[in-house]
Amino acid sequence: MRVPEAATIEVSRPVDFDEFWAESLAACPALEPSFEYAPALSTDTVAVYDVRYTSYQGLRVAAWYTTPRHGAPPYPALVTIPGYISEPDVPRRWSELGYAALAVAPRGKLRSNAEFNPGYPGLLTDNIADHHTYGYRGFYLDVVRAVDLLLERSEVDADRIGLQGSSQGGGLGISTAALRPDAIVCVSAGAPYLCGIMAATRLTRSYPYEEITEYLRVHPDHEPLVTETVSYYDGLNFAPRVRAPVLIYLGMEDDVCPPETGFALHRALPGEHPLHTYPSCGHHAGLPWVMPVIEEFLAGHLKPEGR
Amino acid sequence: MTDFDRYWETVDDELRRLPARPVLEKVPARTTDDYTFYDVWLTSAGPYRIFGYLSVPTGPGPFPAVLETPRYGSVNQVPHHNDRLRYLVFTVAHRGQRRADTPFAAAYPGLFTRGIEAPVSYVYRGIVADCLRGAEFLLSRDDVDRDRVAVSGDDELALFTAARRPGFTALRVDGPLFYRILESQPEELADHLRVHPDAAGAVADTLSYFDPVRHAPDVAATTLLAADDASWYEPLAGALPDAAIYPLTHEDAADNNTLDAWLAGQLGVEPMTRFR
């Protein structure tokens, strides 16, 4: 019988963890964003834009950007971060609630895969033998640069930017909040992936973590390298740098992102953070019951008009 | 013959004229003592080269088998370890999905309404053909137990496949995509009709060829429909010869266990949970 809340999940923190990410951020070129209005996706209540910007190693990254047609700017803003196998939705629903919303498609997603396309499965183990060249390096930075893009927008209130996502979106919510602690006001992180990564591979036979198990089946001697690489990307190592309040919600029988790793994240975050757990739930982590909780949490911190 | 029958007969004819010419490549990283895993390529209607994941249990066989039809999205999950242990599993990637995205890469949003202005141009004509080709590939294997073959999917692609390819003993559909779609109007369809309001009639005509109620009488398999609202699904269940509805609780681990147990029971193997 598993007792997820009682499990010990430990990840060693590389001594140059902060330096590695400082260098990574410094290596990002100017954003050079473009915004193209998308009339076929826009509605009477929401304007939709097809956005492109430059990120780490000069790759162009796509995003959908939506703004409310009601209310007056500046708007509070959200970066919505996609799951591992999903493509970003056009985030109109968030703009109907009063947010400017940027749904980022980090490198490898369909509209950002011209130069980097490790596939799914594939991303989790792409160049995993070396943390410098690991495929997720640019992917993580693409989300950070999405925040930077919002900070440049005149219609966005730079003091009211939050992050929202589940699974990979939850995990990258943590890394992004850690790398932009001054900009992020709150994070909604459901069923967070990429936390306690190596421990997770021993707790589940489900993908995406199964990708690492498969990689090690073929390269068993790489386990020390893989362990070292992913320690630079593990949410548990980013957590101490997060200053924003984080809503965490977990399915207590999540086979994709084991709840043990979600509890470990909650413990690793400094300060108090709301934690919601849902028995008999898997990777959906309490949908649809948690959606009102998410909306209330974000509205409480970001205060969209009318809330 | 009705237009509906003629439309689908034409798809079958096209597939009959095109040999599948399967190519299998063993994948050592996904192969264990319990099963052998292959990447598979097949020719489908078009002609178009589609992709699939095949896992074959270790042992003499024949094995209970499951055809997994593709989800709506660019990526299909690789068959799960639990399923590989119990079944011979084949998962189809339809044209446009990853691994089957040359020369056509599907857009999301966008795929659902591609070519929807006419039945013959609608992208789902080819997608259904891809599922049928996958069924033919699975059902042609000597190591498949003919008395224990299921088709399972997130949506009615599994139902269309069971309707048009006899040989499946069980059918599981985990949710609707086409059923009563003009009422439910998912975002992509609503966007299309907002931009092209004059096309509403043509769109309705195209989608009528993909109405699962029209396909249902041809399904011989014992069927389980998973649904949010059982009463909303009853017309479809009623059109199927042997169907039951499982009302989803949205406690998804519990739902997945129930759906797993139903399929396991149909195919004579033990149920398994993914959270152990």
Interface residues (C-beta under 8 A of the other chain):
Chain A: R2 P39 A40 L41 T43 I85 S86 E87 D89 V90 L110 G119 Y120 P121 T204 R205 S206 Y207 E210 E214 Y215 R217 V218 G251 M252 E253 D254 D255 Y278 P279 S280 C281 G282 H283 H284 L287 P288 W289
Chain B: P28 A29 R30 T32 G73 S74 V75 Q77 V78 H80 H81 N82 R98 R99 A105 A107 Y108 P109 E187 D191 R194 V195 T249 H250 E251 D252 A253 A254 N256 T273 R274 F275 R276
